[in-house]
Amino acid sequence: MNPGDTASFIYLGVIGLAAASYVLVAYRGRMGAMFQHIMIWVLVFLGLVIAYGFKDTLQAQFFPRQGVMQDSATLALPRAADGHFYADALVNGMRISFLIDTGASDIVLRREDAEKLGFDTANLSYFGTANTANGPVRTAYVRLDSLELGEFRDVDVTAAVTEGDMDISLLGMAYLNRFAGFEVTGDRLLLRR
């Protein structure tokens, strides 16, 4: 232990002893009330620790990726902690998670999502090419019966299935262009029809 650590330990010990002494004097003759108040603060602290541990789950509950309809023509999606916008859409009745990506030209399904939707990814015709940060990857085009995001429903939608590895499917400009407009306002992406 170096001298700086020893000094900090002694300093914190003196402050802790002073605080404990004050509490004991303030609650003299009322030890039951003191323990009750201490337990309340311990529970508040534990509640905050648990809430922080489940912050992603709580955020998903309070700020769903489906978005919130601001009015009959505007859907608001919250910005995630990583700075991106995500959306859970119903594709052919199945829930698929997407990253909203203005840098992507198409709606791009990762292989796992395409298989979840019933496409046989091993037998698709990969004639297209997408340029990614990791270089070009082959793509195959498929037709989606429906894509629903919030109250908005589109039918007969073209999407690309990538042969490359992706963490999440993408809603690119082919989808965003179906809207009259979209804008980022604060921590919300507003999609308008």
Residue, then its C-alpha position, 0 to 999 in steps of 0.5 A: m500500500n503506497p502512502g497516497d492510498t494510506a492517506s485516502f483510507i485514513y481520510l475516508g475512515v475519519i469521514g465515515l466515523a464522523a457520519a456514523s457518530y452523527v447518526l448515532v447521536a441523532y437517533r439516540g434512544r430511537m435505534g429502531a427508527m434508525f435501523q428502519h431508515i438505514m434499511i429504506w436507504v439500502l433498499v433504494f440503493l439496491g433498487l437503483v443497482i438492479a434498475y441499472g443492471f436491467k436498463d436495456t430491458l427496461q428501455a425496451q419496455f418503456f421505449p419499444r422498438q415498434g415506435v410510438m405513433q405521434d399522430s395518424a401520420t407520424l411514427a417516432l423511434p427512440r435513439a438507442a444508447d449506441g446512437h443508432f435507431y432500431a425498429d422491430a417490424l412485422v414481416n410476413g407476420m413475424r417480428i424482425s429487428f432492424l437497424i435504420d440505415t440511411g447508408a443502405s440502398d435496400i431492405v437487407l435481411r440477414r440470413e437468419d432472419a430470411e430463414k425465420l421468414g421461410f426462405d431457403t437461403a442455400n438455394l437463393s440466386y445470389f446475383g446482386t452485389a452490395n458494397t459493405a465496410n468489409g468489401p462486396v457481398r453477394t445478395a439475392y432478392v426476395r419478395l415480402d408479402s407484408l412489412e408493418l412498422g407501427e401503424f404503417r403497412d406495406v405489401d409486396v415489398t422487395a428485400a435483399v438477402t445477404e450472403g455475408d454475415m450481419d448482426i442485424s437486418l437493415l431498413g435502408m433507403a428503399y424503405l425510407n423512401r416510402f415515407a413522405g419524409f423523415e427527420v431526426t429531432g433530438d433523440r427521436l427519428l420521425l417517419r411521416r406519411 
